[in-house]
Amino acid sequence: MSAAKTSRVHLTAAATGTLPRALLLAICIIYGLAGLFGRDPWKNEDAAGFGVMWQLATGGTQDWLMPNIVGRPYGEDGPLVFWVGALMIRLFGGWLGAPDASRIATALFYFGTCTLIWYATYLLGRRAEVQPFAYVFGGQPNARDYGRTLADGALLIFLACVGLAMRGHETTPQVGQVCFVAMSLYGMVRSLDKPIQGGIWLGAGLGALTLSSGPVIPLVLLVSVIICGLACKPLGLPRLLLASVPLALALVAAWMAAAYFGATDHNDAVTFIREWSRYDRRTYGAPNATALNFIARNLLLFTWPVWPIAC
């Protein structure tokens, strides 16, 4: 008997009961919306994120191409999340007020992340390679029910993360970055069955992640995809990269070209893009004492309960 067969999980159909759809949806809605609206922006990054969105919503074309706060360039993160927040302010600010309208973007990214995590896990969970042990007289769960059980569990673990409680309710680029990482992972999983479609999702995720953060995180994620593709033959790495990388590059290049040709002074656009990429490179590097101290105090708490399950 092969190792793949002997290492499969032993489960019965009764042990893989799934949560009712309405209950799971209610949990996501309550968690995502509780504390999101009806308050002023929190300190630091939350207030800064709202400030950029408000500037875009009340400003002109150059503000959209090169985000800023009252004329001061804001190149710490890419513009995509600010674009969505500013659009929400323009559409709903008159009804809800600018702070609450900007948080509609936070809600959209949050629900998008939940959906992508659930479907990525579901697609993996229903694959033949991971199905539970098949009993002689039956009684094991079918692929669809097993996939739904794993997807429900993955989503609930995500919602249980302590670090999500605060970041998931702020108007910061981080909430969009998490969504686009989830989109990239979904694209990888989707490519196992549909390489081109999965590559498009992966390319859109990598491009959007670059436009909401900087080049470092997407490059690290792309290298990780390549490593996974070399280790996992079913991933179909050549077709996946052929469909994803050009799309990601095109999305980023479109913003850069628009910023350059739409700027009153081309030098301003060049400086903004250069500082944006430099800030991202300066942010990541060998850990210093401050970073190690922050990690020691917060990492295990912020990633609870994911890290013990992963271990």
C-alpha positions as CSV (number, residue, x, y, z in Angstrom):
1,M,0.0,0.0,0.0
2,S,1.4,3.4,-0.9
3,A,2.3,6.1,1.6
4,A,-0.4,8.4,0.1
5,K,-3.1,5.9,0.9
6,T,-1.9,5.1,4.4
7,S,-1.5,8.7,5.5
8,R,-5.0,9.8,4.6
9,V,-7.3,11.1,7.3
10,H,-9.9,8.7,8.7
11,L,-13.2,10.6,8.9
12,T,-16.9,9.7,8.6
13,A,-19.5,11.7,6.8
14,A,-21.1,12.6,10.1
15,A,-17.8,14.1,11.4
16,T,-17.7,16.6,8.6
17,G,-20.9,18.5,9.1
18,T,-20.7,22.0,7.8
19,L,-22.0,25.2,9.4
20,P,-25.3,26.5,8.0
21,R,-24.6,29.1,5.3
22,A,-26.7,31.7,7.0
23,L,-24.8,31.2,10.3
24,L,-21.4,31.5,8.7
25,L,-22.4,34.6,6.8
26,A,-23.9,36.1,9.9
27,I,-20.6,35.5,11.8
28,C,-18.6,37.2,9.0
29,I,-21.0,40.2,8.8
30,I,-21.1,40.8,12.6
31,Y,-17.3,40.5,12.9
32,G,-16.7,42.8,9.9
33,L,-19.2,45.5,10.6
34,A,-19.1,45.7,14.4
35,G,-17.1,48.8,15.4
36,L,-16.4,49.7,11.8
37,F,-18.9,52.6,11.5
38,G,-20.0,55.5,13.7
39,R,-16.7,56.6,15.1
40,D,-13.9,59.0,14.3
41,P,-10.7,57.7,12.7
42,W,-8.3,56.1,15.2
43,K,-4.8,57.4,15.7
44,N,-1.8,57.1,13.5
45,E,-2.2,55.0,10.4
46,D,-6.0,54.9,10.5
47,A,-6.1,58.7,10.5
48,A,-3.4,59.0,7.8
49,G,-5.2,56.5,5.5
50,F,-8.4,58.5,5.8
51,G,-6.6,61.7,5.2
52,V,-5.2,60.4,1.9
53,M,-8.6,59.1,0.8
54,W,-10.3,62.5,1.7
55,Q,-7.6,64.4,-0.2
56,L,-8.3,62.2,-3.3
57,A,-12.0,62.5,-3.0
58,T,-11.9,66.3,-2.8
59,G,-9.0,66.9,-5.1
60,G,-8.2,66.6,-8.8
61,T,-6.6,64.2,-11.2
62,Q,-3.0,64.6,-10.0
63,D,-4.1,63.8,-6.4
64,W,-5.5,60.5,-7.7
65,L,-2.3,59.7,-9.7
66,M,0.1,60.7,-6.9
67,P,-1.7,60.4,-3.5
68,N,-0.9,63.0,-0.9
69,I,-2.1,64.7,2.3
70,V,-2.6,68.4,1.7
71,G,0.0,68.5,-1.0
72,R,2.6,66.4,0.9
73,P,3.3,63.2,-1.2
74,Y,2.3,60.0,0.5
75,G,4.5,57.3,-1.0
76,E,4.6,54.8,1.8
77,D,2.0,52.6,0.0
78,G,0.6,52.3,-3.5
79,P,-2.6,54.2,-4.4
80,L,-5.1,51.4,-5.1
81,V,-6.7,51.2,-1.6
82,F,-6.8,55.0,-1.4
83,W,-8.6,55.0,-4.8
84,V,-11.3,52.7,-3.6
85,G,-11.7,54.6,-0.3
86,A,-11.9,57.9,-2.2
87,L,-14.5,56.5,-4.6
88,M,-16.6,55.4,-1.6
89,I,-16.4,58.9,-0.2
90,R,-17.5,60.5,-3.4
91,L,-20.4,58.0,-3.8
92,F,-21.7,57.8,-0.2
93,G,-20.0,60.6,1.7
94,G,-23.1,62.8,1.4
95,W,-25.2,60.2,3.1
96,L,-22.8,58.7,5.6
97,G,-20.2,61.3,6.1
98,A,-16.6,61.0,4.8
99,P,-15.2,58.8,7.6
100,D,-17.9,56.2,7.5
101,A,-18.0,56.2,3.7
102,S,-14.3,55.6,3.5
103,R,-14.7,52.5,5.7
104,I,-17.0,50.9,3.1
105,A,-13.8,50.2,1.3
106,T,-12.5,48.4,4.4
107,A,-15.6,46.3,4.5
108,L,-15.3,45.4,0.8
109,F,-11.7,44.3,1.2
110,Y,-12.6,42.4,4.3
111,F,-15.5,40.5,2.7
112,G,-13.4,39.9,-0.4
113,T,-10.7,38.3,1.8
114,C,-13.2,36.1,3.5
115,T,-14.6,34.9,0.2
116,L,-11.2,34.2,-1.4
117,I,-9.9,32.3,1.6
118,W,-13.1,30.2,1.7
119,Y,-13.1,29.3,-2.0
120,A,-9.3,28.7,-2.1
121,T,-9.6,26.2,0.8
122,Y,-12.7,24.6,-0.7
123,L,-11.1,24.0,-4.1
124,L,-8.1,22.4,-2.3
125,G,-10.3,20.4,0.0
126,R,-12.3,18.7,-2.7
127,R,-9.3,17.5,-4.7
128,A,-8.8,13.7,-4.9
129,E,-5.3,13.8,-3.4
130,V,-6.6,15.0,0.0
131,Q,-9.8,13.1,0.4
132,P,-10.2,11.0,3.6
133,F,-9.7,7.3,3.8
134,A,-12.3,5.4,1.8
135,Y,-13.9,2.7,4.0
136,V,-14.8,-0.7,2.6
137,F,-18.5,-0.3,3.2
138,G,-18.6,3.5,2.6
139,G,-19.5,6.1,5.1
140,Q,-16.6,8.6,4.3
141,P,-17.6,12.1,3.4
142,N,-17.8,13.1,-0.3
143,A,-15.4,15.5,-1.8
144,R,-17.8,18.4,-1.7
145,D,-18.7,18.1,1.9
146,Y,-15.1,17.6,3.0
147,G,-14.0,20.7,1.0
148,R,-16.8,22.7,2.7
149,T,-15.7,21.5,6.1
150,L,-12.1,22.6,5.5
151,A,-13.2,25.9,4.0
152,D,-15.5,26.7,7.0
153,G,-12.6,25.9,9.4
154,A,-10.1,28.0,7.5
155,L,-12.4,31.0,7.4
156,L,-13.2,30.7,11.2
157,I,-9.5,30.5,12.0
158,F,-8.9,33.6,9.9
159,L,-11.6,35.5,11.8
160,A,-10.2,34.3,15.1
161,C,-6.8,36.0,14.5
162,V,-6.3,38.6,17.1
163,G,-4.3,40.8,14.7
164,L,-7.3,41.1,12.4
165,A,-9.5,42.6,15.1
166,M,-7.9,46.1,14.9
167,R,-6.4,46.1,11.3
168,G,-9.6,44.7,9.8
169,H,-11.5,47.8,11.0
170,E,-9.0,50.5,9.9
171,T,-8.8,52.6,6.7
172,T,-5.3,51.5,6.0
173,P,-3.7,49.9,2.9
174,Q,-3.0,46.8,5.0
175,V,-6.6,45.6,4.8
176,G,-6.3,45.7,1.0
177,Q,-3.0,44.0,1.0
178,V,-4.4,41.0,2.9
179,C,-7.2,40.8,0.3
180,F,-4.8,40.7,-2.6
181,V,-2.6,38.1,-1.0
182,A,-5.7,36.0,-0.6
183,M,-6.5,36.7,-4.3
184,S,-3.0,35.5,-5.3
185,L,-3.4,32.3,-3.3
186,Y,-6.8,31.7,-4.8
187,G,-5.3,32.1,-8.2
188,M,-2.6,29.5,-7.4
189,V,-5.2,27.0,-6.2
190,R,-7.6,27.7,-9.2
191,S,-4.7,27.1,-11.6
192,L,-4.5,23.4,-10.5
193,D,-7.7,22.9,-12.5
194,K,-7.8,25.9,-14.8
195,P,-4.2,27.2,-15.4
196,I,-5.2,30.3,-17.5
197,Q,-8.0,31.4,-15.3
198,G,-5.9,30.8,-12.2
199,G,-3.0,32.7,-13.8
200,I,-5.3,35.7,-14.4
201,W,-6.4,35.7,-10.8
202,L,-2.8,35.4,-9.6
203,G,-1.7,38.2,-12.0
204,A,-4.5,40.5,-10.8
205,G,-3.6,39.7,-7.2
206,L,0.1,40.4,-7.7
207,G,-0.6,43.6,-9.6
208,A,-3.1,44.9,-7.1
209,L,-0.8,44.0,-4.2
210,T,1.9,46.0,-5.8
211,L,-0.4,49.0,-6.3
212,S,-1.5,48.8,-2.7
213,S,1.9,48.3,-1.1
214,G,5.1,48.3,-3.1
215,P,7.3,45.9,-5.1
216,V,8.8,43.9,-2.3
217,I,5.9,41.8,-1.0
218,P,4.7,40.9,-4.5
219,L,8.2,39.9,-5.5
220,V,8.5,37.7,-2.4
221,L,5.2,36.1,-3.2
222,L,6.1,35.5,-6.8
223,V,9.3,33.8,-5.8
224,S,7.3,31.7,-3.4
225,V,4.9,30.7,-6.3
226,I,7.9,29.7,-8.4
227,I,9.3,27.5,-5.5
228,C,5.9,25.9,-5.0
229,G,5.6,25.3,-8.8
230,L,9.0,23.6,-8.8
231,A,8.0,21.4,-5.9
232,C,4.4,20.8,-6.9
233,K,4.3,19.5,-10.5
234,P,0.4,19.8,-10.8
235,L,0.7,23.5,-10.4
236,G,1.7,24.0,-14.1
237,L,4.3,26.7,-13.5
238,P,5.0,27.8,-17.1
239,R,1.4,28.5,-18.0
240,L,0.7,30.0,-14.6
241,L,3.6,32.5,-15.0
242,L,2.8,33.2,-18.6
243,A,-0.8,34.3,-17.7
244,S,0.1,36.1,-14.4
245,V,3.3,38.0,-14.7
246,P,2.5,40.0,-17.9
247,L,-0.9,41.0,-16.4
248,A,0.7,42.1,-13.1
249,L,3.3,44.1,-14.9
250,A,0.7,45.7,-17.1
251,L,-1.4,46.9,-14.1
252,V,1.6,48.5,-12.4
253,A,2.9,50.0,-15.7
254,A,-0.5,51.5,-16.4
255,W,-0.5,53.5,-13.2
256,M,3.1,54.6,-13.7
257,A,2.4,55.7,-17.3
258,A,-0.8,57.6,-16.2
259,A,1.1,59.3,-13.4
260,Y,3.9,60.3,-15.7
261,F,1.9,61.6,-18.6
262,G,-0.9,63.0,-16.4
263,A,1.4,65.1,-14.2
264,T,1.9,68.7,-14.8
265,D,5.6,68.3,-14.2
266,H,7.0,64.9,-15.3
267,N,9.8,65.2,-12.8
268,D,7.2,65.2,-9.9
269,A,5.9,61.8,-11.2
270,V,9.3,60.3,-11.5
271,T,10.3,61.5,-8.0
272,F,7.0,60.1,-6.5
273,I,7.4,56.7,-8.1
274,R,11.1,56.5,-7.2
275,E,10.4,57.5,-3.6
276,W,7.5,55.0,-3.4
277,S,9.8,52.1,-4.5
278,R,12.7,53.3,-2.3
279,Y,10.5,53.5,0.8
280,D,9.4,49.9,0.2
281,R,13.0,48.8,-0.1
282,R,14.0,50.7,3.0
283,T,11.1,49.2,5.0
284,Y,12.3,45.6,4.6
285,G,15.7,44.4,5.6
286,A,17.7,42.6,8.3
287,P,15.7,42.9,11.6
288,N,17.0,45.5,14.0
289,A,16.5,45.7,17.8
290,T,13.2,47.7,17.5
291,A,11.7,45.2,15.0
292,L,12.8,42.2,17.1
293,N,11.3,43.7,20.2
294,F,8.0,44.4,18.4
295,I,7.9,40.8,17.0
296,A,8.7,39.3,20.5
297,R,5.9,41.3,22.0
298,N,3.2,41.0,19.3
299,L,3.7,38.2,16.8
300,L,2.4,35.3,18.8
301,L,-0.5,37.4,20.0
302,F,-1.4,38.8,16.6
303,T,-1.2,35.4,14.9
304,W,-3.1,33.5,17.5
305,P,-4.6,30.9,16.9
306,V,-3.0,30.3,13.6
307,W,0.6,29.6,14.7
308,P,-0.2,26.7,17.1
309,I,-2.4,25.1,14.4
310,A,0.4,25.6,11.9
311,C,3.0,24.1,14.3
